[in-house]
Amino acid sequence: MAEVIIHRQGVAGRITLNRPQALHALNEEMCLAMDAALKAWADDDEVELVVVDHAEGTRGFCAGGDIRMLAESGLGDGSAAQAFFRAEYRLNTRIKNYPKPYVAFMDGVTMGGGVGISVHGSHRVATERTTFAMPARACSSGGADATAACVVAAMSAITESKTAPTKWSLSVKLS
């Protein structure tokens, strides 16, 4: 079973997270596959927008990064964690600068890496089931402060548009 399903549907490039046993938590391979698809679609005139979601019938958009792998890497030389974060942040940068509409459906749990692959895009859709959290600071990654500022700004824009979801749970420690 592919952990991320990448295909075309009409004029849309579709990226579907498909790792339900881990609430679609990202790993390096998923980030690399998503990045490669976005790179290819950026210059493809037949792709007019990108849609990112999670496998139908599963719960949670994306629970962040693969915490188990990160913990195991930390017990060793840390190289797997470094490779993951390099791939994830490269992907987030591509999403932020993407030349086409990028629509993320944040249905259910959206944490950490799920925040990265959604809020950096041009369009974010939250549902009544969206639970939003940025726990990276509590996990001592140290990189959450800058992301948290972007998240708060994005949430303000969503709230002001009167299309805000009915529930936000923000878990960010800024210091």
Rosetta silent file (secondary structure, phi, psi, omega in degrees, C-alpha in Angstrom):
SEQUENCE: MAEVIIHRQGVAGRITLNRPQALHALNEEMCLAMDAALKAWADDDEVELVVVDHAEGTRGFCAGGDIRMLAESGLGDGSAAQAFFRAEYRLNTRIKNYPKPYVAFMDGVTMGGGVGISVHGSHRVATERTTFAMPARACSSGGADATAACVVAAMSAITESKTAPTKWSLSVKLS
SCORE:     score description
SCORE:     0.000 S_00000001
   1 L     0.000  125.564  178.347    0.000    0.000    0.000 S_00000001
   2 L   -69.600  136.076 -179.475    1.424    3.369   -1.050 S_00000001
   3 L   -79.301  -17.414  173.424    1.737    5.809    1.854 S_00000001
   4 E  -141.991  128.100 -178.792    0.978    8.724   -0.440 S_00000001
   5 E  -102.151  120.851 -176.512   -1.166    8.395   -3.554 S_00000001
   6 E  -119.876  122.502  179.679   -0.197   10.803   -6.317 S_00000001
   7 E  -159.450  173.438  176.053   -2.288   11.069   -9.456 S_00000001
   8 E  -103.113  142.538  174.853   -4.108   13.403  -11.805 S_00000001
   9 E  -136.523  100.355 -174.414   -7.859   13.930  -11.689 S_00000001
  10 L    62.800 -127.215 -179.552   -9.001   16.189  -14.487 S_00000001
  11 L   -88.524    2.810 -177.127   -7.090   19.466  -14.193 S_00000001
  12 E  -101.454  137.257  165.135   -6.063   18.713  -10.592 S_00000001
  13 E   -86.059  127.479 -176.113   -2.902   17.117   -9.339 S_00000001
  14 E  -112.144  131.995  173.940   -4.023   15.010   -6.374 S_00000001
  15 E  -122.947  115.481 -178.166   -1.925   14.102   -3.362 S_00000001
  16 E  -118.432  118.850  177.646   -3.697   11.783   -0.934 S_00000001
  17 E   -71.906  133.424 -172.503   -2.040   10.823    2.343 S_00000001
  18 L  -139.815   57.565  177.900   -2.528    7.095    2.900 S_00000001
  19 L  -131.307   61.810 -170.393   -0.898    6.051    6.142 S_00000001
  20 H   -63.183  -29.014 -179.230   -3.974    5.619    8.362 S_00000001
  21 H   -64.410  -18.634  179.707   -2.269    3.437   10.992 S_00000001
  22 H  -120.825   25.857 -175.748   -0.160    6.494   11.922 S_00000001
  23 L    49.903   38.017  176.154   -2.847    9.159   11.306 S_00000001
  24 L    61.962   27.927  177.298   -1.027    9.912    8.039 S_00000001
  25 L   -60.036  139.530 -177.192    2.124   11.074    9.850 S_00000001
  26 E   -76.254  146.624  168.686    4.790   12.099    7.364 S_00000001
  27 L  -128.461  175.234 -175.852    8.031   10.274    6.768 S_00000001
  28 H   -59.092  -43.690 -177.652   10.945   11.162    4.511 S_00000001
  29 H   -61.495  -40.573  178.301    9.713    9.052    1.602 S_00000001
  30 H   -63.011  -45.017 -179.841    6.283   10.722    1.668 S_00000001
  31 H   -62.512  -42.683  179.766    7.857   14.191    1.681 S_00000001
  32 H   -64.911  -40.649  178.943   10.163   13.317   -1.205 S_00000001
  33 H   -65.208  -43.276  178.709    7.291   11.866   -3.261 S_00000001
  34 H   -63.988  -43.424 -179.736    5.109   14.923   -2.646 S_00000001
  35 H   -62.121  -42.801  179.777    7.971   17.274   -3.496 S_00000001
  36 H   -63.912  -40.857  178.868    8.709   15.432   -6.751 S_00000001
  37 H   -64.368  -45.581  179.583    5.036   15.571   -7.781 S_00000001
  38 H   -62.039  -40.880  179.162    4.793   19.294   -7.040 S_00000001
  39 H   -61.388  -45.114 -179.133    7.998   19.947   -8.968 S_00000001
  40 H   -66.674  -40.313 -177.175    6.690   18.048  -12.011 S_00000001
  41 H   -74.748  -22.345 -177.409    3.247   19.684  -11.911 S_00000001
  42 H   -57.657  -35.608 -178.319    4.595   23.233  -11.553 S_00000001
  43 L  -105.557    7.798 -178.807    5.471   23.331  -15.263 S_00000001
  44 L   -91.934  110.335 -177.737    2.683   21.038  -16.483 S_00000001
  45 L   -64.558  -18.990  179.843    0.085   23.152  -18.309 S_00000001
  46 L   -81.898  -13.303  176.534   -2.514   20.394  -17.896 S_00000001
  47 L  -101.894  115.709 -177.181   -2.370   20.714  -14.081 S_00000001
  48 L   -99.054  -22.404  178.678   -4.159   23.876  -12.967 S_00000001
  49 E  -155.880  165.211  177.269   -4.238   23.256   -9.209 S_00000001
  50 E  -120.165  135.360  177.435   -3.087   20.798   -6.555 S_00000001
  51 E  -119.401  128.753  179.678   -5.424   19.193   -4.007 S_00000001
  52 E  -119.327  129.107  179.033   -4.039   17.546   -0.862 S_00000001
  53 E  -150.496 -168.631  176.707   -6.204   15.377    1.389 S_00000001
  54 E  -119.874  161.499 -176.330   -6.205   12.075    3.263 S_00000001
  55 L   -54.606  135.898 -179.572   -7.533    8.675    2.250 S_00000001
  56 L   -60.484  140.312  178.747  -11.312    8.469    2.271 S_00000001
  57 L    82.362    3.593  177.691  -12.797    6.699    5.266 S_00000001
  58 L  -110.725  161.916 -177.660   -9.770    7.390    7.471 S_00000001
  59 L  -106.813  144.143  177.069   -9.545    9.881   10.304 S_00000001
  60 L    87.854  132.123  176.332   -7.159   12.748   10.554 S_00000001
  61 L   -72.851  -59.474 -179.277   -5.492   14.808    7.846 S_00000001
  62 E  -164.978  119.434 -177.044   -1.903   14.470    9.085 S_00000001
  63 L   -83.446   13.399  176.106   -0.646   13.950   12.639 S_00000001
  64 L   107.134 -143.105  178.005    2.732   15.518   11.855 S_00000001
  65 E   -92.582  166.501 -179.084    6.040   13.752   11.482 S_00000001
  66 L   -74.696   92.584 -175.283    6.782   10.133   12.298 S_00000001
  67 H   -60.746  -38.126  179.875    7.540   10.544   16.009 S_00000001
  68 H   -60.758  -46.629  179.302    8.627    6.922   16.439 S_00000001
  69 H   -62.818  -41.985 -179.225   11.272    7.279   13.710 S_00000001
  70 H   -62.416  -42.185  179.508   12.430   10.600   15.146 S_00000001
  71 H   -65.110  -44.639  179.614   12.810    9.103   18.634 S_00000001
  72 H   -64.674  -38.747  178.094   14.689    6.074   17.318 S_00000001
  73 H   -64.178  -40.233  179.358   16.934    8.302   15.217 S_00000001
  74 H   -63.933  -27.462  176.760   17.651   10.451   18.250 S_00000001
  75 H   -75.796  -16.835  178.020   18.853    7.386   20.135 S_00000001
  76 L  -106.575 -134.362 -176.756   21.355    6.826   17.346 S_00000001
  77 L   -88.718   -4.473  176.910   23.276    9.291   15.236 S_00000001
  78 L    79.857    1.493 -174.661   20.229   11.380   14.291 S_00000001
  79 H   -66.322  -35.173  178.822   20.844   11.063   10.563 S_00000001
  80 H   -66.314  -40.639  178.250   17.345    9.730    9.774 S_00000001
  81 H   -65.258  -41.985  178.557   15.751   12.663   11.614 S_00000001
  82 H   -61.938  -42.508  179.826   18.013   15.128    9.808 S_00000001
  83 H   -65.019  -40.415  178.276   17.102   13.613    6.428 S_00000001
  84 H   -62.244  -51.169 -177.555   13.395   13.768    7.295 S_00000001
  85 H   -64.419  -35.249  176.329   13.475   17.414    8.377 S_00000001
  86 H   -61.115  -46.764  179.793   15.543   18.366    5.325 S_00000001
  87 H   -66.632  -41.469 -178.674   12.917   16.749    3.052 S_00000001
  88 H   -65.409  -46.623 -177.225    9.978   18.191    5.035 S_00000001
  89 H   -70.231  -32.536  174.031   11.286   21.764    5.085 S_00000001
  90 H   -63.230  -43.580  177.873   12.205   21.591    1.388 S_00000001
  91 H   -61.762  -46.829  179.517    8.620   20.463    0.714 S_00000001
  92 H   -59.591  -38.743  178.554    7.177   23.268    2.869 S_00000001
  93 H   -65.653  -42.188  178.274    9.285   25.813    0.968 S_00000001
  94 H   -62.689  -42.739  179.457    8.060   24.473   -2.365 S_00000001
  95 H   -61.380  -45.847 -178.497    4.448   24.662   -1.127 S_00000001
  96 H   -59.530  -37.323 -176.104    4.915   28.252    0.091 S_00000001
  97 L  -101.005   14.367 -172.756    6.312   29.336   -3.282 S_00000001
  98 L   -66.238  134.858 -174.597    4.078   27.169   -5.461 S_00000001
  99 L   -80.138   -5.056 -178.246    2.987   28.917   -8.674 S_00000001
 100 L  -123.456  162.455  176.060   -0.464   27.312   -8.830 S_00000001
 101 L   -57.392  134.758 -179.561   -3.365   27.092   -6.394 S_00000001
 102 E  -125.252  112.724 -173.830   -2.575   24.564   -3.663 S_00000001
 103 E  -111.989  118.972  178.778   -5.647   23.424   -1.728 S_00000001
 104 E  -109.743  124.283  175.988   -5.247   21.444    1.510 S_00000001
 105 E   -94.022  101.264 -175.490   -8.300   19.808    3.087 S_00000001
 106 E   -88.884   65.346 -177.367   -7.440   19.759    6.809 S_00000001
 107 L   -89.838  113.233 -179.262  -10.168   17.319    7.819 S_00000001
 108 L    93.789 -155.514 -176.779   -9.514   15.923   11.302 S_00000001
 109 E   -60.030  125.303  176.902   -6.236   15.960   13.216 S_00000001
 110 E  -132.542  102.090 -175.222   -3.787   18.449   11.680 S_00000001
 111 E  -130.986  152.839  170.179   -0.564   18.629   13.684 S_00000001
 112 L    46.814 -110.726 -179.783    3.080   19.517   13.138 S_00000001
 113 H   -60.343  -29.489  175.191    4.016   18.383    9.640 S_00000001
 114 H   -66.008  -32.945  174.360    0.330   18.420    8.697 S_00000001
 115 H   -65.772  -44.410 -179.069    0.342   22.103    9.563 S_00000001
 116 H   -59.976  -42.394 -177.024    3.379   22.561    7.321 S_00000001
 117 H   -84.695    5.067  176.772    1.812   20.904    4.294 S_00000001
 118 H  -117.511  -57.466 -172.284   -1.399   22.899    4.719 S_00000001
 119 H   -67.665  -22.188  179.142   -0.837   26.443    6.018 S_00000001
 120 L   -78.612  -13.376  178.938    2.000   27.171    3.615 S_00000001
 121 L   -78.781  170.781 -176.220   -0.317   26.557    0.653 S_00000001
 122 L   -75.895  -25.871 -178.045   -2.475   29.168   -1.027 S_00000001
 123 E  -137.757  134.179  178.910   -5.810   27.670    0.142 S_00000001
 124 E  -128.048  133.249  178.495   -6.737   25.821    3.332 S_00000001
 125 E  -120.459  119.610  176.388  -10.074   24.194    4.055 S_00000001
 126 E  -105.150  149.433  178.831  -10.941   23.248    7.631 S_00000001
 127 L  -115.363  177.472  177.569  -13.967   21.182    8.573 S_00000001
 128 L   -64.724  -15.370  179.299  -16.000   20.805   11.740 S_00000001
 129 L   -95.161   -2.088 -176.905  -13.708   17.853   12.559 S_00000001
 130 L   -67.877  126.541  170.188  -10.463   19.822   12.260 S_00000001
 131 E  -121.556  121.528 -168.685   -8.280   19.769   15.361 S_00000001
 132 E  -114.097  128.485  179.527   -5.218   21.929   14.840 S_00000001
 133 E  -150.605  148.743  177.416   -2.025   21.727   16.909 S_00000001
 134 L  -127.449   78.067 -173.424    1.636   22.645   16.616 S_00000001
 135 H   -84.207    4.882 -173.972    3.326   20.545   19.306 S_00000001
 136 H   -55.553  -38.219 -179.375    6.877   20.715   17.886 S_00000001
 137 H   -62.247  -40.087  178.882    8.031   23.137   20.583 S_00000001
 138 L   -67.905  -24.573  178.306    6.904   20.730   23.266 S_00000001
 139 L   -87.228    3.336  177.119    8.884   18.016   21.444 S_00000001
 140 L    67.528   27.817  176.495   11.999   20.234   21.668 S_00000001
 141 L   -76.073  -24.541  176.782   12.545   20.596   17.940 S_00000001
 142 L    78.930   -7.199 -175.365   13.018   24.315   18.490 S_00000001
 143 L  -100.857    5.033 -171.843   11.617   25.206   15.080 S_00000001
 144 H   -79.062  -23.399 -174.287    8.002   25.789   15.956 S_00000001
 145 H   -58.774  -48.030 -179.160    8.139   29.482   16.841 S_00000001
 146 H   -66.027  -41.763  178.849    8.442   30.762   13.266 S_00000001
 147 H   -64.276  -39.722 -179.298    5.852   28.290   12.025 S_00000001
 148 H   -60.734  -38.179  178.211    3.516   29.252   14.865 S_00000001
 149 H   -62.704  -41.156  177.490    3.626   32.893   13.763 S_00000001
 150 H   -65.008  -40.475 -178.742    2.584   31.846   10.234 S_00000001
 151 H   -63.189  -46.826 -179.398   -0.158   29.625   11.655 S_00000001
 152 H   -62.009  -41.111  177.922   -1.618   32.392   13.797 S_00000001
 153 H   -63.576  -42.189  179.210   -1.589   34.769   10.820 S_00000001
 154 H   -65.123  -40.271 -179.701   -3.300   32.138    8.642 S_00000001
 155 H   -65.473  -37.687  178.367   -5.898   31.458   11.327 S_00000001
 156 H   -61.572  -44.019  179.615   -6.640   35.183   11.591 S_00000001
 157 H   -62.647  -40.328  179.510   -7.256   35.371    7.854 S_00000001
 158 H   -66.246  -45.868 -178.458   -9.557   32.352    7.997 S_00000001
 159 H   -61.827  -42.816 -178.565  -11.465   33.716   10.988 S_00000001
 160 H   -68.211  -20.058 -178.128  -11.907   37.121    9.381 S_00000001
 161 L   -80.669   -2.809 -179.580  -13.303   35.538    6.211 S_00000001
 162 L    67.213   13.218  176.014  -16.366   34.302    8.152 S_00000001
 163 L  -113.460   25.284 -175.915  -15.714   30.768    6.900 S_00000001
 164 L   -67.142  147.956  175.074  -13.885   29.725   10.014 S_00000001
 165 L   -65.950  164.044 -177.053  -14.281   26.210   11.332 S_00000001
 166 L   -79.836  -12.937 -176.620  -16.366   25.790   14.452 S_00000001
 167 L  -145.485  126.536  171.763  -13.462   24.504   16.530 S_00000001
 168 L  -124.006  133.429  174.489   -9.756   25.364   16.728 S_00000001
 169 L  -123.443   99.830 -177.157   -7.444   23.782   19.250 S_00000001
 170 L   -99.820  123.934 -179.256   -4.098   25.519   19.085 S_00000001
 171 L  -121.547   82.781 -177.822   -1.329   23.986   21.123 S_00000001
 172 L  -129.413  126.567  173.961    1.721   26.183   20.657 S_00000001
 173 L  -103.184  114.951 -173.926    4.234   27.131   23.303 S_00000001
 174 L   -85.542   -6.486  177.686    6.013   30.237   22.071 S_00000001
 175 L  -141.936    0.000    0.000    8.826   30.285   24.594 S_00000001
